[in-house]
Structures are given as C-alpha cells and as structure tokens.
Amino acid sequence: MSWELGTRRCAAELLGSIGGQDALHALARGVEDFTFRQVQELCARALGKIRDPAVIPLLKKIADDSFWYPSRKKRVGGSGIDIGYDERAVAREDARVREAALEALASIGGDEV
C-alpha cells in the first residue's frame, strides 16, 4: 500500500499543476476518498492551487467539522465495536484535511468564500 500512497501523491501534485476540468474532477474524487488521508489533504491543497470557484461547495463541505463527526464516530467504533482507533488520533487526521480545505478556500478567495 505504501507504493500506492507515493503514486497518488505524485498524481495529486501533477493534477494541481496541470489544472483543467478533468484534473478538478479527479482531485475532487481524491478529496472524497477516505482510503488515504494524506492524499485527501494533498488533493484539497491541489484544488486550491487550481483556484477554480467550481470547487468551493466541495471544499466548504470538507472544511466543516459536522461533515466529519458522524464518519469519525463510525471509524472509531461508534457502532459498539472496538476497532482499535483512538478518536483523538482520527480527529487530528480529519483536522489536517479540514485545514487543507480551508487553505484551498483562502487561495481561491472571492465573495462566496
């Protein structure tokens, strides 16, 4: 799995540099993929680098903690099953992705942001 992370990281950085609608769609899918948290963070930053206002609603959703909270509870065993995750550690991971989304929003700017 570690090679997948490196490959996805490079892809996110390249897509952010290239820009365009196809890159936006691919990066948006990356932000919504919970498989690799670091890649979610990189994709959010890359969306900010492209600076297309079309991604503002997605970035706003990702930046909002209420979006993460139900998922966080489920990921740490909120269903009554202890899956071995510390909620604070998972919350820190979520916070890094949220921070990247906020930075991306700031780089896009505009009245809606």
C-alpha positions as CSV (number, residue, x, y, z in Angstrom):
1,M,0.0,0.0,0.0
2,S,2.9,2.4,0.6
3,W,3.7,2.5,-3.2
4,E,0.1,3.4,-3.8
5,L,0.4,6.4,-1.5
6,G,3.5,7.7,-3.3
7,T,1.9,7.3,-6.7
8,R,-1.3,9.0,-5.6
9,R,0.7,11.8,-4.0
10,C,2.6,12.5,-7.3
11,A,-0.7,12.3,-9.2
12,A,-2.3,14.9,-6.9
13,E,0.6,17.3,-7.3
14,L,0.7,16.8,-11.1
15,L,-3.0,17.3,-11.5
16,G,-2.8,20.5,-9.4
17,S,-0.1,21.8,-11.7
18,I,-1.9,20.9,-14.9
19,G,-5.3,22.2,-14.0
20,G,-8.4,21.9,-16.1
21,Q,-11.8,20.2,-15.7
22,D,-10.5,16.7,-15.8
23,A,-8.0,17.5,-13.1
24,L,-10.7,19.1,-11.0
25,H,-12.9,16.0,-11.2
26,A,-10.1,13.7,-10.3
27,L,-8.9,15.8,-7.4
28,A,-12.5,16.1,-6.1
29,R,-12.8,12.3,-6.1
30,G,-9.5,12.2,-4.2
31,V,-10.8,14.5,-1.5
32,E,-13.8,12.4,-1.0
33,D,-11.8,9.1,-0.8
34,F,-11.2,8.1,2.8
35,T,-8.7,5.4,1.9
36,F,-5.6,7.6,2.1
37,R,-5.9,10.6,4.4
38,Q,-2.7,12.2,3.3
39,V,-3.9,12.0,-0.3
40,Q,-7.2,13.7,0.7
41,E,-5.1,16.5,2.2
42,L,-2.9,16.8,-0.9
43,C,-6.0,16.8,-3.2
44,A,-7.6,19.6,-1.2
45,R,-4.4,21.7,-1.5
46,A,-4.1,21.0,-5.2
47,L,-7.7,22.1,-5.7
48,G,-6.7,25.4,-4.1
49,K,-3.8,25.7,-6.4
50,I,-6.1,25.4,-9.5
51,R,-8.2,28.2,-8.0
52,D,-11.4,27.3,-9.8
53,P,-14.5,28.6,-8.0
54,A,-16.5,25.5,-9.1
55,V,-14.9,23.5,-6.2
56,I,-15.9,26.0,-3.5
57,P,-19.0,23.9,-2.4
58,L,-17.0,20.7,-2.1
59,L,-14.2,22.5,-0.1
60,K,-16.8,24.1,2.2
61,K,-18.3,20.7,2.9
62,I,-14.8,19.2,3.7
63,A,-13.8,22.2,5.9
64,D,-16.9,21.7,8.1
65,D,-16.4,19.5,11.1
66,S,-20.0,18.5,11.2
67,F,-19.3,16.6,7.9
68,W,-16.5,14.6,9.6
69,Y,-18.1,13.9,13.0
70,P,-20.5,11.0,12.0
71,S,-17.8,9.4,10.0
72,R,-15.3,9.7,12.8
73,K,-17.7,8.1,15.3
74,K,-18.1,5.2,12.9
75,R,-14.4,4.8,12.2
76,V,-13.5,4.6,15.9
77,G,-16.1,2.0,16.7
78,G,-19.2,4.1,17.5
79,S,-21.3,1.2,16.4
80,G,-20.3,-0.6,19.7
81,I,-17.5,-2.5,18.1
82,D,-14.0,-1.5,19.2
83,I,-11.9,-1.3,16.1
84,G,-8.8,-0.1,17.9
85,Y,-8.8,3.6,16.8
86,D,-8.4,6.4,19.2
87,E,-11.0,9.1,18.4
88,R,-8.5,11.9,19.1
89,A,-6.0,10.5,16.6
90,V,-8.7,10.2,14.0
91,A,-9.9,13.7,14.8
92,R,-6.3,15.0,14.2
93,E,-6.3,13.3,10.8
94,D,-9.6,14.9,10.0
95,A,-8.3,18.3,11.1
96,R,-5.4,18.1,8.7
97,V,-7.7,17.5,5.8
98,R,-10.1,20.3,7.0
99,E,-7.1,22.7,7.3
100,A,-6.0,21.9,3.7
101,A,-9.6,22.6,2.5
102,L,-9.6,25.9,4.4
103,E,-6.3,26.9,2.9
104,A,-7.6,26.0,-0.5
105,L,-10.7,28.2,0.0
106,A,-8.4,31.0,1.1
107,S,-6.3,30.7,-2.0
108,I,-9.4,30.7,-4.3
109,G,-10.9,33.7,-2.4
110,G,-14.0,35.6,-3.6
111,D,-17.2,36.8,-2.0
112,E,-18.7,33.3,-1.7
113,V,-15.7,32.1,0.3
